[in-house]
Amino acid sequence: MKIVKTPPAPYYAVIFTALLGDNLDGYEETATRIMELAKGHDGFYGMEEIGDKWEINISYWRDVESMMEWRKHSEHVVAQETGKKQWYECYKMRIAKVERDYDFYK
């Protein structure tokens, strides 16, 4: 995992926690494609992810508008619907405004 370099706060974080189901046909390919698209989306700073059966993904965004535009992207909409129908047992989405951050690197 790589820690995303973000600009000075404020910015936004979308925290996506999900339990994967048993039918993951097409999941990896779609996740890779969606990440490629997100990287080119205006306002996207990056994503940190961890998990196996349980996943936690945190994506970072410049503002609410860029998050909302991404949410409506046609391929992202298809991935969201497939996730609900096929890949996820459950998920929770949280949106947070990052007011302050600090870091440490060796």
KOLTORBA-101890 format. One record per residue (C-alpha): residue in one letter; y, x, z. Coordinates in steps of 0.1 Angstrom, whole numbers, plus 5000, padded with zeros to 4 digits. Layout:
! KOLTORBA-101890
<lumro><residuo>a</residuo><py>Y</py><px>X</px><pz>Z</pz></lumro>
...
//
This chain:
! KOLTORBA-101890
<lumro><residuo>m</residuo><py>5000</py><px>5000</px><pz>5000</pz></lumro>
<lumro><residuo>k</residuo><py>5035</py><px>5011</px><pz>4993</pz></lumro>
<lumro><residuo>i</residuo><py>5066</py><px>5002</px><pz>5013</pz></lumro>
<lumro><residuo>v</residuo><py>5092</py><px>4986</px><pz>4991</pz></lumro>
<lumro><residuo>k</residuo><py>5126</py><px>5002</px><pz>4990</pz></lumro>
<lumro><residuo>t</residuo><py>5151</py><px>4975</px><pz>4995</pz></lumro>
<lumro><residuo>p</residuo><py>5189</py><px>4976</px><pz>4994</pz></lumro>
<lumro><residuo>p</residuo><py>5210</py><px>4972</px><pz>5025</pz></lumro>
<lumro><residuo>a</residuo><py>5206</py><px>4937</px><pz>5041</pz></lumro>
<lumro><residuo>p</residuo><py>5211</py><px>4909</px><pz>5036</pz></lumro>
<lumro><residuo>y</residuo><py>5183</py><px>4900</px><pz>5012</pz></lumro>
<lumro><residuo>y</residuo><py>5154</py><px>4876</px><pz>5012</pz></lumro>
<lumro><residuo>a</residuo><py>5117</py><px>4879</px><pz>5019</pz></lumro>
<lumro><residuo>v</residuo><py>5090</py><px>4854</px><pz>5007</pz></lumro>
<lumro><residuo>i</residuo><py>5059</py><px>4857</px><pz>5030</pz></lumro>
<lumro><residuo>f</residuo><py>5028</py><px>4843</px><pz>5014</pz></lumro>
<lumro><residuo>t</residuo><py>4997</py><px>4840</px><pz>5036</pz></lumro>
<lumro><residuo>a</residuo><py>4965</py><px>4827</px><pz>5020</pz></lumro>
<lumro><residuo>l</residuo><py>4928</py><px>4823</px><pz>5025</pz></lumro>
<lumro><residuo>l</residuo><py>4909</py><px>4829</px><pz>4993</pz></lumro>
<lumro><residuo>g</residuo><py>4881</py><px>4806</px><pz>4983</pz></lumro>
<lumro><residuo>d</residuo><py>4848</py><px>4814</px><pz>4966</pz></lumro>
<lumro><residuo>n</residuo><py>4858</py><px>4808</px><pz>4930</pz></lumro>
<lumro><residuo>l</residuo><py>4880</py><px>4837</px><pz>4920</pz></lumro>
<lumro><residuo>d</residuo><py>4874</py><px>4836</px><pz>4883</pz></lumro>
<lumro><residuo>g</residuo><py>4905</py><px>4850</px><pz>4866</pz></lumro>
<lumro><residuo>y</residuo><py>4923</py><px>4857</px><pz>4899</pz></lumro>
<lumro><residuo>e</residuo><py>4927</py><px>4895</px><pz>4896</pz></lumro>
<lumro><residuo>e</residuo><py>4938</py><px>4893</px><pz>4860</pz></lumro>
<lumro><residuo>t</residuo><py>4963</py><px>4866</px><pz>4868</pz></lumro>
<lumro><residuo>a</residuo><py>4976</py><px>4884</px><pz>4899</pz></lumro>
<lumro><residuo>t</residuo><py>4982</py><px>4916</px><pz>4878</pz></lumro>
<lumro><residuo>r</residuo><py>5000</py><px>4896</px><pz>4850</pz></lumro>
<lumro><residuo>i</residuo><py>5022</py><px>4878</px><pz>4876</pz></lumro>
<lumro><residuo>m</residuo><py>5032</py><px>4911</px><pz>4892</pz></lumro>
<lumro><residuo>e</residuo><py>5041</py><px>4925</px><pz>4858</pz></lumro>
<lumro><residuo>l</residuo><py>5063</py><px>4895</px><pz>4851</pz></lumro>
<lumro><residuo>a</residuo><py>5079</py><px>4896</px><pz>4886</pz></lumro>
<lumro><residuo>k</residuo><py>5088</py><px>4932</px><pz>4882</pz></lumro>
<lumro><residuo>g</residuo><py>5110</py><px>4923</px><pz>4852</pz></lumro>
<lumro><residuo>h</residuo><py>5126</py><px>4892</px><pz>4869</pz></lumro>
<lumro><residuo>d</residuo><py>5162</py><px>4895</px><pz>4878</pz></lumro>
<lumro><residuo>g</residuo><py>5167</py><px>4898</px><pz>4916</pz></lumro>
<lumro><residuo>f</residuo><py>5131</py><px>4910</px><pz>4924</pz></lumro>
<lumro><residuo>y</residuo><py>5129</py><px>4941</px><pz>4946</pz></lumro>
<lumro><residuo>g</residuo><py>5092</py><px>4945</px><pz>4950</pz></lumro>
<lumro><residuo>m</residuo><py>5061</py><px>4933</px><pz>4969</pz></lumro>
<lumro><residuo>e</residuo><py>5039</py><px>4945</px><pz>4997</pz></lumro>
<lumro><residuo>e</residuo><py>5004</py><px>4931</px><pz>5000</pz></lumro>
<lumro><residuo>i</residuo><py>4974</py><px>4935</px><pz>5021</pz></lumro>
<lumro><residuo>g</residuo><py>4941</py><px>4916</px><pz>5025</pz></lumro>
<lumro><residuo>d</residuo><py>4907</py><px>4908</px><pz>5014</pz></lumro>
<lumro><residuo>k</residuo><py>4895</py><px>4872</px><pz>5021</pz></lumro>
<lumro><residuo>w</residuo><py>4929</py><px>4866</px><pz>5039</pz></lumro>
<lumro><residuo>e</residuo><py>4959</py><px>4878</px><pz>5020</pz></lumro>
<lumro><residuo>i</residuo><py>4994</py><px>4885</px><pz>5030</pz></lumro>
<lumro><residuo>n</residuo><py>5020</py><px>4892</px><pz>5003</pz></lumro>
<lumro><residuo>i</residuo><py>5057</py><px>4898</px><pz>5011</pz></lumro>
<lumro><residuo>s</residuo><py>5080</py><px>4898</px><pz>4981</pz></lumro>
<lumro><residuo>y</residuo><py>5117</py><px>4908</px><pz>4984</pz></lumro>
<lumro><residuo>w</residuo><py>5145</py><px>4892</px><pz>4966</pz></lumro>
<lumro><residuo>r</residuo><py>5183</py><px>4896</px><pz>4961</pz></lumro>
<lumro><residuo>d</residuo><py>5192</py><px>4859</px><pz>4967</pz></lumro>
<lumro><residuo>v</residuo><py>5179</py><px>4824</px><pz>4969</pz></lumro>
<lumro><residuo>e</residuo><py>5188</py><px>4817</px><pz>4933</pz></lumro>
<lumro><residuo>s</residuo><py>5166</py><px>4845</px><pz>4919</pz></lumro>
<lumro><residuo>m</residuo><py>5137</py><px>4833</px><pz>4941</pz></lumro>
<lumro><residuo>m</residuo><py>5141</py><px>4797</px><pz>4928</pz></lumro>
<lumro><residuo>e</residuo><py>5143</py><px>4809</px><pz>4892</pz></lumro>
<lumro><residuo>w</residuo><py>5111</py><px>4829</px><pz>4896</pz></lumro>
<lumro><residuo>r</residuo><py>5093</py><px>4799</px><pz>4912</pz></lumro>
<lumro><residuo>k</residuo><py>5100</py><px>4779</px><pz>4880</pz></lumro>
<lumro><residuo>h</residuo><py>5088</py><px>4806</px><pz>4856</pz></lumro>
<lumro><residuo>s</residuo><py>5062</py><px>4790</px><pz>4833</pz></lumro>
<lumro><residuo>e</residuo><py>5033</py><px>4815</px><pz>4838</pz></lumro>
<lumro><residuo>h</residuo><py>5040</py><px>4815</px><pz>4875</pz></lumro>
<lumro><residuo>v</residuo><py>5038</py><px>4777</px><pz>4876</pz></lumro>
<lumro><residuo>v</residuo><py>5004</py><px>4778</px><pz>4859</pz></lumro>
<lumro><residuo>a</residuo><py>4992</py><px>4805</px><pz>4884</pz></lumro>
<lumro><residuo>q</residuo><py>5005</py><px>4783</px><pz>4913</pz></lumro>
<lumro><residuo>e</residuo><py>4986</py><px>4753</px><pz>4901</pz></lumro>
<lumro><residuo>t</residuo><py>4954</py><px>4773</px><pz>4894</pz></lumro>
<lumro><residuo>g</residuo><py>4957</py><px>4787</px><pz>4929</pz></lumro>
<lumro><residuo>k</residuo><py>4958</py><px>4752</px><pz>4945</pz></lumro>
<lumro><residuo>k</residuo><py>4929</py><px>4739</px><pz>4924</pz></lumro>
<lumro><residuo>q</residuo><py>4906</py><px>4770</px><pz>4924</pz></lumro>
<lumro><residuo>w</residuo><py>4915</py><px>4802</px><pz>4942</pz></lumro>
<lumro><residuo>y</residuo><py>4929</py><px>4792</px><pz>4976</pz></lumro>
<lumro><residuo>e</residuo><py>4913</py><px>4773</px><pz>5006</pz></lumro>
<lumro><residuo>c</residuo><py>4948</py><px>4772</px><pz>5021</pz></lumro>
<lumro><residuo>y</residuo><py>4981</py><px>4790</px><pz>5021</pz></lumro>
<lumro><residuo>k</residuo><py>5015</py><px>4791</px><pz>5038</pz></lumro>
<lumro><residuo>m</residuo><py>5048</py><px>4801</px><pz>5023</pz></lumro>
<lumro><residuo>r</residuo><py>5077</py><px>4812</px><pz>5044</pz></lumro>
<lumro><residuo>i</residuo><py>5112</py><px>4823</px><pz>5032</pz></lumro>
<lumro><residuo>a</residuo><py>5133</py><px>4844</px><pz>5055</pz></lumro>
<lumro><residuo>k</residuo><py>5167</py><px>4860</px><pz>5052</pz></lumro>
<lumro><residuo>v</residuo><py>5166</py><px>4896</px><pz>5062</pz></lumro>
<lumro><residuo>e</residuo><py>5197</py><px>4902</px><pz>5083</pz></lumro>
<lumro><residuo>r</residuo><py>5189</py><px>4938</px><pz>5093</pz></lumro>
<lumro><residuo>d</residuo><py>5163</py><px>4965</px><pz>5085</pz></lumro>
<lumro><residuo>y</residuo><py>5157</py><px>5001</px><pz>5094</pz></lumro>
<lumro><residuo>d</residuo><py>5130</py><px>5026</px><pz>5085</pz></lumro>
<lumro><residuo>f</residuo><py>5113</py><px>5058</px><pz>5093</pz></lumro>
<lumro><residuo>y</residuo><py>5097</py><px>5083</px><pz>5069</pz></lumro>
<lumro><residuo>k</residuo><py>5081</py><px>5116</px><pz>5076</pz></lumro>
//
